[in-house]
Amino acid sequence: PGFGGSPWKTLPTISPSVIHARFPRAITRRLTENSWEEAIVSEVESNVFRGSSDVEPVMLQVFERTQAGRVTLRRPADDQVFPVYVEVRRPEVVPTHDYAADPASGTFQFLTRERKPLIQTDCRNVADSPPTVLIEKYGVGAQILVPIVAADTLVGIISVHHVGGPREWTDDEVSAATSAAAEVSKILSASQQP
């Protein structure tokens, strides 16, 4: 068992590679054909919100269904533009805890304007381009971005990152991200209730 009947298992280990900036809730592993795969689930301590622990299984499910390098939930904050709140990533993938969304980027402008998912199969060759730092420093080659909108306001963004070169996304992978956004929207709404 694990999350949602998946083969993920929570282990009581904390990765020293992320402890300086985050406090991982768990490192999860699952047995594949011949090896263990790991995922680091973490929250930025200063950005934790009521209900954020409910978001983790949702984010893990997206991570598992897409086999992405990194999946993040970003939300607006007073001092930053959409910093990372929850991140699930492979251990070898650079965390994005020090990167807040760039409101001038083509991707952010698209999400703000269109309020619909943005699927990018090759981040180096797209019209609504992501910030260069996302490609250069964080290795994003392809991504799915899904806005979370409440009362006609952008209240969150789910990012699914493929680290490496271009990648075609399947309908199931896009569906995983959009379903997660709907679920996170419900969790955020419930967390606002007294």
N, C-alpha and C positions, 0 to 999 in steps of 0.2 A: 504493500500500500504506500501511499504518499499523498500528494495533493491531487484531489479529483480522480483517484484511482490510478494515477500514473505511477511509474516505478521509481520516482524520486524519493529519497530518504534523507531526513535531516540528521546531520552529524554535529556533535558539540565541539566544533573546531572553529577557531577564529584565525583568519589569514593575516599574518603580519604585514602583508603588502597593502592592506587597506585600513589597518587599525589607526594610522596616523590621522586620517581625515574622517573616517566613518566607523561606525560600530556595527559590523555585520550581525544580523540576527542569526544567520546560519550559513554554512556552506553545505550545499546539497550535492549529492552524487547519485548517479544512476549507472547501473551496469549495462553497457552496450555489448555488442557481440564479444569482444575480447578485452575491453578495458573499461575503466571508470571515467565518466565525464563529470566535471565539476561545474558548479555555478555559484557565484558569490552573490548573495542577496544582502543588500545593505540600504540603510536610510541615512540621510544627512541629519545628524542629531539636531541641529538648529532648525531644520525644516520639517520635523515630524509633526503630523497633525492627527487629531482624533480620528480614528478609523484607518490610519495608515497601515496597521498590521493586517487589516482585512484586504488591503490592496496587494500585499505580497503574493498570496496564492494566485491571484489573477495575473500578475506580472510573470510569475513562474510558468504559468500555463502558456502564455504568449511565447515566452522564451523556448519552451519545449516544442510547441507546435511549429515555430518558425525556424528552429535551429539557428537562431541569430547569434551574433557575437555579443550583443548588448541590447537590453531593453530598458528604457527609462520612462519614468513618469515625471513630468515637469509641471510646476504650478507657479502662479505669480506670487511674488513676495514683495514686501515694502522696499527692501534694499537692493533687490536684484530682479532682472527680467527673467522669469521662468527658470529658476534654478532646479536642479535635480532633487526630487523628494525620495524616490525609490529607484534603485537600479539593480538589475540582474545582469551579470556578465560572466563570461568565461574568465578563468584566472589569468590567462595570458593577455587579455584585452585591457587596455588602459582605461581606468575609470574617468568619468566626465564630471566629477564632483566640483572641479574648479572652473567649470565652464557654464555660464548662464547663456540663454538664448540671445541671439543678436537680432533685435527688432528691425534692423535695416536689411537683413538677409532676404533673399528671394523666397526661401522656404517659409520664413516667419510671415512675410507679407502675404504669401499665398494662403496660409492657414487663417490669417486674420481676415482676409478679403473673401475667400471662397467658403470657409467653414466646412470643408470636406476633406477626406483623406488625400494625401499626396504620396504617390508611389513613384519612387525613383530607382531605376535599374542600373544607372551609371551616374553617380554624383558628379563626375568630372565633365559630363556632357549633357546638361539639362538646362532648360530655360529658367526655371525658378531655382537657382543654384543655392546650395547651402554655403555657409561661411567656409572659407578656405581652411581655417584652423580645424574644422571638423574632419576634413579630408587629410590634411597634412599631419596634425598632431594625434588625432584619435582614430585615424585609419579607416574612416567610413567610405565604403565603395558604393553601397546601395542602401536605401532606407525606405521605410514606410513611416509616414507621420500621420497621426490621427488627432484632430482637434477634439477637445471636450468642451462643449458649449452649454452654458446654463443662462437662462434669461438673456439671450442674445449677447452674452459675454464669453470670451475665450477664458476658460477657467483651468485648462490643463492641456497637455500635449503628451501623447504616448509616442515614443520613438522606438522603432525597431531597426537596429543597425546591423548590416552585414559588414564585417571588417575584412578588407582585402579589395579585390577588384569588383567589377560589375556583377550583378546577380539578377536573374529573372525571379520575380515573386509569383507564387501560385495563388489561385483564388482562395485556397484554404488558408494560406498565410495572411493574406489581406483580411479575410474574414476573422481570423484570430485576433488581429489588431483592432478591427472595428468593434468586435464583440467585447473585447476588453475595455475599450473606451466607454461603451454603454454601461458596463458593469461598474467601472470606476466612477462614472457620473452618478450612479445610484448611491455608491458608497460615500461620495463627497456630499451629496444632498443629505443623506442620513446623518453625516458628521456635523452638519450645520444645525440640525434639530437640537433643541434644548434638552 
